[in-house]
Amino acid sequence: MTEPIRTRNLDIYGHVELPWSRAHDALILSPSADLTFFLTTVRPDGRPHSAGVDALWDSDALYFTSGPDTLKSRLLASHAACSVGVRLQGIDLTLEGFATRVKDPATVEHLAAVYHANGWPVTADGDTFTAPYSAPSAGPPPWSVYRLDLRTAVGVATAEPHGATRWDFAR
């Protein structure tokens, strides 16, 4: 597990800071088929653009998919900074960093197997995914795979023990 280089307690009610392991474990244990992750990218004029994406945590990184002609993919091609938000079991989480397209066929093949095990009948086709269906916001196949290079995460606990914490990661 990648450990944060800095942790900051954001809680204003006296709760102690949350350990990164709480957010990390929730990412690992939450089945992606039951979650909606929201990707926020940046338009050239600075306005945000948000869209739901199918994402999963694997090998200590967040991965998500998107069609090459979607607005989110076009925005990431010109400005990789983004954030991904999700409500997990017991914690709301926002991950910030830079998204890069995964072009290694072996990694894409591995991730296809992970997605398939989580209920999406996807197959790897070189450096892209294909499947009989995806979310309408993904565009038509093939779909590109992106990896979030995590820089910052913020977690707000929705169950005991409560708290709010920011974690910074070295990259």
C-alpha positions in Angstrom: 0.0 0.0 0.0 1.3 3.4 -1.0 1.6 5.5 2.1 0.9 9.3 2.2 3.9 11.6 2.8 1.7 14.0 4.7 -1.6 13.8 6.5 -3.8 16.7 7.6 -6.7 16.5 9.9 -9.6 18.5 8.4 -12.2 17.7 11.1 -13.7 20.6 13.0 -15.4 18.6 15.6 -12.5 17.1 17.5 -12.2 13.7 15.8 -8.8 12.3 15.2 -7.4 12.1 11.6 -8.4 9.1 9.6 -5.8 6.6 8.6 -5.2 6.2 4.9 -5.7 2.5 5.4 -9.4 3.1 6.0 -9.9 4.8 2.6 -7.5 2.3 0.9 -9.4 -0.7 2.3 -12.8 0.7 1.3 -11.5 1.1 -2.3 -10.3 -2.5 -2.4 -13.3 -4.0 -0.8 -16.0 -2.1 -2.7 -17.3 -3.9 -5.7 -17.1 -1.5 -8.6 -20.3 -2.7 -10.2 -22.3 -1.1 -7.3 -20.5 2.2 -7.3 -20.5 5.3 -9.5 -17.2 7.2 -9.7 -17.4 10.8 -10.9 -14.5 12.1 -13.0 -14.0 15.8 -13.1 -11.8 17.2 -15.8 -10.9 20.8 -16.8 -12.1 22.6 -20.0 -9.7 25.0 -21.8 -11.5 28.0 -20.2 -11.1 26.5 -16.7 -14.7 25.3 -16.3 -15.1 21.8 -14.8 -16.6 18.9 -16.6 -17.9 15.9 -14.6 -19.1 12.5 -15.8 -19.6 9.1 -14.3 -17.0 6.5 -15.1 -16.5 2.9 -14.4 -13.4 2.8 -12.1 -11.6 0.3 -10.0 -8.7 0.2 -7.6 -6.0 -2.3 -8.5 -2.3 -2.6 -7.7 -2.4 0.5 -5.6 -3.9 2.7 -8.3 -7.3 3.9 -9.6 -8.1 2.9 -13.2 -11.1 4.1 -15.3 -12.3 3.8 -18.9 -13.5 6.2 -21.5 -14.1 6.3 -25.2 -11.5 8.3 -27.2 -14.1 10.6 -28.7 -15.8 11.6 -25.4 -15.3 15.0 -24.0 -13.6 13.7 -20.9 -11.0 11.8 -23.0 -10.4 14.9 -25.2 -10.0 17.1 -22.1 -7.6 14.6 -20.5 -5.5 14.6 -23.7 -5.0 18.3 -23.4 -4.8 18.6 -19.6 -4.3 15.5 -17.5 -5.2 17.1 -14.1 -8.5 15.6 -12.8 -10.3 14.4 -9.7 -12.4 11.4 -9.1 -15.1 11.2 -6.4 -16.9 8.2 -4.9 -19.1 7.3 -1.9 -17.6 4.1 -0.4 -18.7 2.1 2.5 -18.3 4.4 5.5 -16.3 7.1 3.7 -16.8 9.7 0.9 -13.6 10.0 -1.0 -12.1 12.5 -3.5 -8.9 11.5 -5.3 -6.9 14.1 -7.2 -4.0 13.8 -9.6 -3.1 13.3 -13.2 -4.6 10.7 -15.6 -2.5 9.0 -18.2 -3.7 6.5 -20.8 -2.5 3.0 -20.2 -0.9 1.7 -23.4 0.8 -1.4 -22.2 -1.2 -4.4 -23.6 -0.2 -6.7 -20.6 -1.6 -4.1 -18.1 -4.8 -3.7 -20.2 -5.2 -7.5 -20.3 -4.8 -7.7 -16.6 -7.3 -4.9 -15.9 -9.8 -6.5 -18.4 -9.6 -9.7 -16.2 -10.2 -7.7 -13.1 -13.2 -5.8 -14.6 -14.5 -9.2 -15.9 -14.3 -10.7 -12.4 -16.3 -7.7 -11.2 -19.2 -8.3 -13.6 -18.3 -6.4 -16.8 -17.7 -8.9 -19.7 -14.9 -6.8 -21.2 -12.0 -8.1 -23.2 -8.6 -6.5 -24.0 -7.9 -5.7 -27.6 -4.3 -4.4 -27.7 -4.3 -1.3 -25.6 -8.1 -0.9 -25.5 -11.2 -2.6 -24.1 -14.2 -4.0 -26.0 -17.4 -5.4 -24.6 -21.1 -5.9 -25.6 -22.0 -2.8 -23.5 -20.8 0.0 -21.3 -22.2 3.1 -19.8 -23.7 5.5 -22.4 -21.2 8.2 -21.2 -18.3 6.0 -22.3 -19.1 6.3 -26.0 -18.9 3.4 -28.4 -16.1 0.8 -28.2 -13.2 0.5 -28.1 -12.6 2.2 -24.8 -9.3 3.5 -23.5 -8.0 2.8 -20.0 -6.6 5.5 -17.8 -4.5 5.4 -14.6 -4.8 8.1 -12.0 -1.4 9.2 -10.7 -2.6 10.0 -7.2 -1.4 13.3 -5.6 -4.0 14.1 -3.0 -7.0 12.4 -1.4 -9.7 13.7 0.9 -11.9 11.5 3.0 -14.9 12.3 5.0 -16.1 9.5 7.2 -19.9 8.7 7.0 -19.7 6.1 9.8 -18.0 5.8 13.2 -15.3 6.7 13.8 -16.1 10.1 12.1 -13.5 12.5 10.8 -12.2 14.3 7.8 -8.6 14.0 6.5 -6.4 15.0 3.6 -3.6 12.7 2.5 -0.8 13.9 0.2 1.3 11.5 -1.8 4.8 11.8 -3.3 5.2 11.4 -7.0 
